[in-house]
Amino acid sequence: AMLGRRLGGIAWQLAQARNGLFAYSTEQAALTVLFPAVAPELAGRADSPGGNGRLFVPVATPWEPRHPMATDEAFGAALWGFSECVVAGRAHDCSRNAT
């Protein structure tokens, strides 16, 4: 509606073409989410789901952290606390309570 009927249709077709060339299908994207949860080679590892966490990128490819804070447990705990505060709806208090 913002671009008008003709230009909006063209924009939609261009977006669909872009997605067809560069985006993952829903099935492919789901593999990245499912792989860490079900892969036998990750079972029981400290960095498997339920552990310290690990980053996977499409399609189900492990990605090593590049920033030193990514493996800092104290920072991780502070970030988790901040996230809980925001989700609880107390965003205005979160930065004041950060350590």
C-alpha positions, 0 to 999 in steps of 0.5 A, a space after each residue: 500500500 505504501 508503494 502503490 499497487 504497481 511499485 509494491 508488486 514489483 518490490 514484492 517480486 524482487 524480494 521473492 527473487 532475492 530470497 530464492 537466490 540468497 535465503 535458506 528454505 525453512 527446512 534448511 534453516 530448521 536444521 541449524 536449530 535442530 542439529 545441536 539438540 539431536 546430534 549424537 556427537 554433541 551429547 554430554 558435552 559441556 558446550 551442548 544444549 543445557 551447557 555453556 552454549 555454542 553458536 551454529 550458523 546455517 546450515 548446522 555449522 559450528 561457529 567459533 566465538 570471535 570476541 573474548 567476552 563470548 567465553 567470559 562466564 562472569 559476563 555471561 552471568 551478568 548478561 543473563 541477569 540483565 536479560 531476565 530483568 528485561 523479560 520481566 518487564 523491568 527494563 528501566 531498572 536493569 541498567 541500574 542493577 547491573 554489576 
